[in-house]
Amino acid sequence: MEQLEFAEFKQKASHLVGIDLDSYKSQQMDRRLHSLMSLWEVTSYEEYYRVLLTNPVRLKEFIDRLTINVSEFFRNSDRFDALGDTIIPELLTKDAPLRIWSAGCSNGAEPYSVAIMLREMTGTRPHYILGTDIDARILHKAAAAVFPPNEVRSVKPALLEKYFAFDGKTYALSREVTADVHFKEHNLLKDDYEKNFDLIICRNVVIYFTEQAKNAIYNRFWDSLKPNGYLFVGGTEPLLNSRKFGFDTTITGFYRKGEKGPEIDSYWQQIELLSNRGRK
């Protein structure tokens, strides 16, 4: 009975917050949901849902717990070194301006890192950099572009001085950089994907999804990339069977879009799966 009540709660909560909870790995997601239930001293799933409906503060806390917004500039600096030394120079020989998408961008540190890198490499040449996230509140923070010291700790001192203003407590990113990045609310599981990207960055996002949802997202990333475009993933989420998704393995963390494409049956099955969930 309790499992049925919990399943019903997750279904109603999914509709309320616009996040398909069944697409997240159950062990991790269920643990987060139950931890909040215990913290709030809620004794039934009916009461749990009523709290979400009537208490905006608790609803925000619930969404924050689900989306796990953690990011910093040039996170995993060795991967950004590879991006700047190898991937972007290759892309610049083929296309300019570049089209880059940071999917699950959280506070904006990731797309802003790319914007700084491109300014250093190409000057004021315009590029299209898109940052998306499911959480509208974190996107508001991203647009404000003000960061605590721990989120800029990996920025080289010369770049910190050049592109940030420090007021004694926080670092404000310069307008010339913030103008290079466009933010948009986006749900990877049900919204349409823009096309013709040279580079898609999606790190430490899909690790929380089920294999079925993860496969569908990778297939749609392939479809959104230009020929020979790159997908940049997190260190804990390698594409172990990258050919299945139509990608060729290159250097660690980067996958080039191949000519063959995803396994066609798997691809359209996953597209149908996401489309059906989007109509819930």
C-alpha positions in Angstrom: 0.0 0.0 0.0 2.8 2.4 0.9 4.5 1.8 -2.4 1.3 2.6 -4.3 0.8 5.8 -2.3 4.4 6.8 -3.0 4.0 6.1 -6.7 0.8 8.2 -6.7 2.6 11.0 -4.9 5.5 11.0 -7.4 3.0 11.2 -10.3 1.2 14.2 -8.8 4.4 15.9 -7.9 5.7 15.4 -11.4 2.8 17.3 -12.8 3.2 20.0 -10.2 6.8 20.8 -10.8 7.1 19.7 -14.5 9.8 17.2 -13.8 9.3 13.5 -14.7 10.4 11.9 -11.4 10.2 8.4 -13.0 13.0 9.3 -15.3 15.4 9.7 -12.4 17.2 6.7 -10.9 14.8 5.5 -8.3 17.3 4.8 -5.5 18.8 8.3 -5.6 15.5 10.1 -6.2 13.5 8.2 -3.6 16.2 8.9 -1.0 16.0 12.6 -1.6 12.2 12.7 -1.5 12.1 10.7 1.7 14.8 12.8 3.3 12.7 15.9 2.8 9.6 14.1 4.1 11.5 13.3 7.3 13.0 16.8 7.6 9.6 18.4 7.4 8.1 15.9 9.8 5.5 15.0 7.2 3.7 11.7 8.1 1.8 10.9 4.9 2.2 11.3 1.2 -1.1 13.1 1.0 0.2 15.7 3.5 3.5 15.8 1.6 1.7 16.8 -1.6 -0.5 19.3 0.2 2.7 21.0 1.6 4.0 21.4 -1.9 0.7 22.9 -3.1 0.4 25.4 -0.3 3.9 26.4 0.8 6.0 28.1 -1.9 9.1 28.0 0.3 8.8 24.2 0.7 8.1 23.9 -3.0 11.3 25.7 -3.9 13.3 23.6 -1.5 11.8 20.5 -3.1 12.8 21.6 -6.6 16.3 22.5 -5.4 16.7 19.1 -3.9 15.7 17.5 -7.2 17.8 19.6 -9.5 21.1 19.7 -7.5 22.4 23.0 -8.7 26.2 22.9 -8.2 28.7 24.5 -10.5 31.8 26.6 -10.7 34.0 28.3 -13.3 36.3 26.0 -15.3 35.2 23.0 -13.3 37.6 20.1 -13.9 40.2 22.4 -15.4 42.0 19.7 -17.3 38.9 19.1 -19.4 38.6 22.8 -20.1 42.3 22.8 -21.1 41.4 20.0 -23.6 38.5 22.1 -24.8 40.6 25.2 -25.4 43.7 23.4 -26.7 42.1 20.9 -29.1 38.3 21.0 -29.5 37.5 24.7 -30.0 40.5 25.3 -32.3 39.3 22.4 -34.5 35.7 23.8 -34.6 36.9 27.3 -35.4 38.6 26.0 -38.6 35.2 24.9 -39.8 32.7 27.4 -38.5 32.6 30.9 -37.2 30.7 32.0 -35.3 30.2 28.8 -33.2 26.9 27.6 -31.8 27.4 26.1 -28.3 24.8 24.7 -25.9 25.4 24.2 -22.1 22.6 21.9 -21.1 21.8 21.9 -17.4 23.9 25.0 -16.9 22.9 25.6 -13.3 24.2 29.0 -12.1 25.8 29.9 -15.5 29.4 29.3 -14.5 29.9 26.7 -17.3 28.6 28.7 -20.3 30.3 31.8 -18.9 33.6 29.9 -18.8 33.2 29.1 -22.5 32.4 32.7 -23.2 35.6 33.8 -21.5 37.6 31.2 -23.3 36.2 32.3 -26.7 36.9 35.9 -26.0 40.5 35.1 -25.2 40.8 33.0 -28.4 38.8 35.1 -30.9 38.5 38.6 -29.4 35.1 40.2 -29.9 34.0 37.9 -32.6 30.3 36.9 -31.8 29.3 33.4 -31.0 26.0 31.9 -30.0 26.2 30.4 -26.5 23.0 29.0 -25.0 22.6 28.0 -21.3 19.5 26.0 -20.3 18.2 24.6 -17.1 14.9 23.2 -15.8 15.1 25.5 -12.8 13.9 29.0 -13.5 15.2 30.3 -10.2 18.8 29.2 -10.9 18.6 30.8 -14.3 17.7 34.1 -12.7 20.8 33.8 -10.6 22.8 32.9 -13.7 21.6 36.0 -15.5 22.6 38.2 -12.5 26.2 36.8 -12.9 27.4 37.5 -9.3 29.4 34.7 -7.7 30.9 33.8 -4.3 34.7 33.2 -4.1 34.4 29.4 -4.1 32.7 29.4 -7.5 35.6 31.4 -9.2 38.5 29.6 -7.5 39.6 27.9 -10.7 39.7 31.1 -12.7 43.2 32.1 -13.5 44.3 35.3 -11.7 44.7 37.3 -14.9 41.3 36.3 -16.1 39.7 37.0 -12.7 41.2 40.5 -12.8 40.2 41.1 -16.4 36.6 39.9 -16.4 35.4 40.2 -12.8 34.8 43.0 -10.3 35.3 42.1 -6.6 33.3 44.1 -4.0 35.0 42.4 -1.0 32.4 39.6 -0.8 31.4 38.5 -4.3 32.6 38.6 -7.9 30.5 40.3 -10.6 31.1 39.1 -14.1 31.6 41.9 -16.7 28.8 42.8 -19.0 30.9 42.1 -22.1 30.9 38.4 -21.1 27.3 38.2 -19.9 26.1 39.6 -23.2 27.6 36.6 -24.9 25.4 34.0 -23.2 21.6 33.5 -23.6 19.6 31.6 -21.0 16.4 29.7 -21.4 14.3 27.4 -19.2 14.4 23.9 -20.8 13.4 20.4 -19.8 15.7 17.8 -21.4 13.0 15.1 -21.0 10.2 16.8 -22.9 11.0 20.1 -24.6 12.2 20.5 -28.2 15.9 20.7 -28.8 17.5 23.5 -30.9 19.6 22.3 -33.9 22.9 22.9 -35.6 25.2 23.1 -32.6 29.0 22.8 -33.0 29.4 21.8 -29.3 27.0 20.5 -26.7 28.2 20.5 -23.0 26.2 18.3 -20.6 28.1 17.4 -17.5 26.9 15.8 -14.3 23.3 16.0 -15.4 22.3 12.7 -17.0 24.0 10.7 -14.3 20.9 11.1 -12.2 18.6 9.7 -14.9 17.5 6.2 -15.7 19.3 4.4 -18.5 16.2 4.7 -20.7 15.9 8.5 -20.2 19.7 8.9 -20.6 19.7 7.0 -23.9 16.9 9.2 -25.3 18.8 12.4 -24.3 22.1 11.3 -26.0 20.2 10.4 -29.2 18.6 13.8 -29.3 22.0 15.4 -28.7 23.3 13.6 -31.7 20.4 15.0 -33.8 21.1 18.6 -32.5 24.7 18.6 -33.4 26.2 19.6 -36.8 28.2 17.0 -38.7 31.5 16.4 -36.7 30.2 18.4 -33.8 31.2 17.5 -30.3 29.4 16.3 -27.1 31.3 17.2 -23.9 30.3 15.0 -20.9 31.2 14.7 -17.3 34.0 12.5 -16.0 31.6 10.2 -14.2 29.2 9.6 -17.1 31.3 8.3 -20.1 29.4 6.9 -23.1 30.5 3.3 -22.7 28.9 2.3 -26.0 29.3 5.6 -27.9 28.8 4.0 -31.3 25.3 3.0 -30.3 24.5 6.7 -30.1 26.3 7.6 -33.3 29.4 9.1 -31.6 33.1 8.4 -32.2 35.3 8.5 -29.1 38.1 11.1 -29.2 39.8 12.4 -26.1 38.5 11.8 -22.6 35.1 13.4 -22.1 34.6 14.4 -25.7 32.6 12.5 -28.4 32.4 13.5 -32.1 29.2 13.1 -34.0 29.7 10.3 -36.5 28.2 9.9 -39.9 26.3 6.7 -39.3 24.0 8.0 -36.6 22.3 6.2 -33.7 21.0 2.7 -34.0 17.8 3.7 -35.7 15.3 1.5 -33.8 16.7 2.6 -30.5 16.7 6.2 -31.6 13.0 6.4 -32.6 11.9 4.3 -29.6 13.5 6.8 -27.3 12.1 9.8 -29.2 8.7 8.3 -28.8 9.2 7.7 -25.1 10.1 11.3 -24.5 7.3 12.6 -26.6 4.8 10.5 -24.7 6.1 11.8 -21.4 5.9 15.3 -22.6 2.2 14.9 -23.2 1.5 13.7 -19.6 
